[in-house]
Amino acid sequence: WGFLPGALFVMCSLALYQSYICVSITLLMLVCMMALLDGERLTAVLLRGLRGCAMLLLGGGLYYVALKVVGQLTQTTLMTDAYNSLDRPLQVVNMSWYDVKYVFKETYTIFF
């Protein structure tokens, strides 16, 4: 029970602030650890964890669909090429090793 409401809450959480997905993942892990400590069988806990992962993926998918639908209905586009834009993770993946070394060097030079 709670699979679909959980996915809807994950979607709402992502709509408020995408970084809250870490809270959902942590809660899922705590529920599984508590079940293990209460003496539940490992297979039952693994199945619960897999259902939780499916719930997180469904919530993320619902968020993505809602994001696209609202964008189409309001005729707005998502911000791109900015610090906090949604395409930023793809830009990081495509960085060269030289870029990565430069970023780390500059970060630690400024920090220390």
Secondary structure as GFF3:
##gff-version 3
##sequence-region A 1 112
A	DSSP	alpha_helix	3	16	.	.	.	ID=ss1
A	DSSP	three_ten_helix	18	20	.	.	.	ID=ss2
A	DSSP	alpha_helix	21	37	.	.	.	ID=ss3
A	DSSP	alpha_helix	42	74	.	.	.	ID=ss4
A	DSSP	alpha_helix	88	93	.	.	.	ID=ss5
A	DSSP	alpha_helix	97	111	.	.	.	ID=ss6
###
